[in-house]
Amino acid sequence: MFRLVDGTFFTNDKGKVLDVSGGKDAENQNLIMHNKHGKVNQRWRIVYADEYPGEPTKGQLNKKFGLYVERDFYIVSALSSHRYLDLINNRNFVIKTSNGRSSQKWYFHQQSLTIRTRYNNQSWDIQSAGRTNNMQIWSTNSGWFQVFKYADGQFINWTNNKVLDVSGSKDVEGQAVGVAGNTGKANQKW
């Protein structure tokens, strides 16, 4: 049996509190009972159903992610040639001249919180479950390595804060695009 203490902690009869395991803000993260330390991963808020504002719907802006729900967009590099984000080998990210193909058309999918391609509806994905800096499209699973927000002209991974990056700052046709630490330079602006 749980009870709410101090308006923010759910505690059991042994004094342990409900805790997001590892303090990770990630989809499907395990919940555990742990000794109270008061950090944010143990704090909870009750939102009554009649007060819940709901998720943004098609065409509405998701303010947390900086993108409109299911509204098609192109991603244009801030480098001088203004090439578009595209796919090579139907999977890996590159920049290319605008060509009108569906591989250059993207949309934000609210249910999965991922950016998807109109080419085959797969999601952005940091390859090898985030263990590399390579970007690809992959079957949607909403892992942290698939969740990006758009802010200040950059696409930023929700968890590790790496940003979408034209490799080596090379403004050439077919140049690879991956993720890297944020430098704020033009090769990371879109």
FENCOR-V111850 format. One record per run of one state. SS is the DSSP state (a for helix, b for strand, c for the rest). FROM is the first residue (numbers start at 1). LEN is the number of residues. If there is no record, write none. Layout:
{{SS/FROM/LEN} {SS/FROM/LEN}}
This chain:
{{c/1/2} {b/3/3} {c/6/3} {b/9/3} {c/12/5} {b/17/4} {a/21/3} {c/24/7} {b/31/4} {c/35/5} {a/40/3} {c/43/6} {a/49/3} {c/52/9} {b/61/2} {c/63/4} {b/67/3} {c/70/3} {b/73/1} {c/74/2} {b/76/1} {c/77/7} {b/84/5} {c/89/3} {b/92/5} {c/97/5} {a/102/3} {c/105/1} {b/106/4} {c/110/4} {b/114/4} {c/118/5} {b/123/4} {c/127/1} {a/128/3} {c/131/3} {b/134/5} {c/139/5} {a/144/3} {c/147/1} {b/148/4} {c/152/2} {b/154/4} {c/158/5} {b/163/4} {a/167/3} {c/170/5} {b/175/6} {c/181/5} {a/186/3} {c/189/2}}
